[in-house]
């Protein structure tokens, strides 16, 4: 929280602190829109502050995000978000400058969305009996945005790298290919979350290439990748599986059926590479498990849960 | 008694003559250093993608005084985070300028340079640095010419003025 408050202009910090929120730690998003009131989303509810954000405050925030050097965040401006200390992410919107049909940068930034990253240590522990069977099973986590896919993936990475003594799961080497700097939330290459000792992160690296780089050079036991979707990703996944590396990845969708239908992912599905599909939903609260399916699509969540 | 006074006068004027010529010499030297500093800054920005604060701290270690103070004070002001890069740069310039041999022309160039600091992407930032270098080069040419023309003259002028005053007073 302090990392975020250090960045924000004083007026905005005051406005947030005077909100009737139980605890600052329930804040999920801080949305700053220039010349509009400040919005804070906490505990699933939206609060509108009376404080209207001024142009100057927006510029101050951007200056601090870039350490007064806009040229250092050129790449980030292209992608539309910046990862800050603590793994939090700041999404940006404004006037986009296009060159040769590609986004070159965002100028005149008018909306900032600060998404608070939260590590839920222990979130994946109840899933262990489904995901580990003498080795880590290739698993795909499926969920719509904001259902806690990445948070779950992060905790799995932590568990794999540190091992579980009660279940006699030995620690293993984990390679994270973090294209959007979301899983590890790296700042200058250093992960901002707790992961145990055996984690190597390729930060901001394109997934397909990154997975091959990892396999070739870092000899991971388990590879962790976020949001697969393209055909290039698919090829890399097939390579990785044949190299004997365990895979954990996420995909957008509501059910396993949605993922099966996606044309780019068909080769993986046909070869039945994934042995577990975890379906997440945010009904109730983010990170709720809807189903865990095996490679045939059978729901095994409750069945094994009874055992 | 008379002779002691005369020697004092001659010493004083000689010293001011030497000081004036030193200033002329220093100005060219400092201008050259400033150019070098900008070149390093360009490299830091273009190849290192270093934020201004780190870059200027590094520059302040490479340069000699008084120019190192300029970058040091700039970095400290940014670190405090109470003002933006333009303000921090301008204030540092005001603080340090009195201690340099540099003139008003260079001050204006550097001030304008400060307006562009950290506001743009690599390419534009580089263009501004280059532009500033061109301006500084012009000033350097001017400074060198003045140095050649007046450096020795200032020294002899100092001694001779002293002798003239002494002669008039005797």
HADDOCK unambig.tbl for C-alpha pairs under 7 A between the chains (distance, minus, plus):
assign (segid A and resid 67 and name CA) (segid B and resid 51 and name CA) 6.23 0.50 0.50
assign (segid A and resid 68 and name CA) (segid B and resid 52 and name CA) 6.77 0.50 0.50
assign (segid A and resid 68 and name CA) (segid B and resid 84 and name CA) 6.99 0.50 0.50
assign (segid A and resid 68 and name CA) (segid B and resid 85 and name CA) 6.04 0.50 0.50
assign (segid A and resid 68 and name CA) (segid B and resid 118 and name CA) 5.55 0.50 0.50
assign (segid A and resid 69 and name CA) (segid B and resid 51 and name CA) 5.46 0.50 0.50
assign (segid A and resid 69 and name CA) (segid B and resid 52 and name CA) 5.81 0.50 0.50
assign (segid A and resid 69 and name CA) (segid B and resid 118 and name CA) 3.94 0.50 0.50
assign (segid A and resid 69 and name CA) (segid B and resid 119 and name CA) 6.62 0.50 0.50
assign (segid A and resid 70 and name CA) (segid B and resid 118 and name CA) 5.19 0.50 0.50
assign (segid A and resid 70 and name CA) (segid B and resid 119 and name CA) 5.58 0.50 0.50
assign (segid A and resid 70 and name CA) (segid B and resid 120 and name CA) 5.70 0.50 0.50
assign (segid A and resid 70 and name CA) (segid B and resid 121 and name CA) 6.07 0.50 0.50
assign (segid A and resid 71 and name CA) (segid B and resid 118 and name CA) 6.65 0.50 0.50
assign (segid A and resid 71 and name CA) (segid B and resid 120 and name CA) 6.02 0.50 0.50
assign (segid A and resid 71 and name CA) (segid B and resid 121 and name CA) 4.23 0.50 0.50
assign (segid A and resid 71 and name CA) (segid B and resid 122 and name CA) 5.18 0.50 0.50
assign (segid A and resid 72 and name CA) (segid B and resid 49 and name CA) 5.43 0.50 0.50
assign (segid A and resid 72 and name CA) (segid B and resid 50 and name CA) 6.74 0.50 0.50
assign (segid A and resid 72 and name CA) (segid B and resid 51 and name CA) 6.24 0.50 0.50
assign (segid A and resid 74 and name CA) (segid B and resid 121 and name CA) 6.34 0.50 0.50
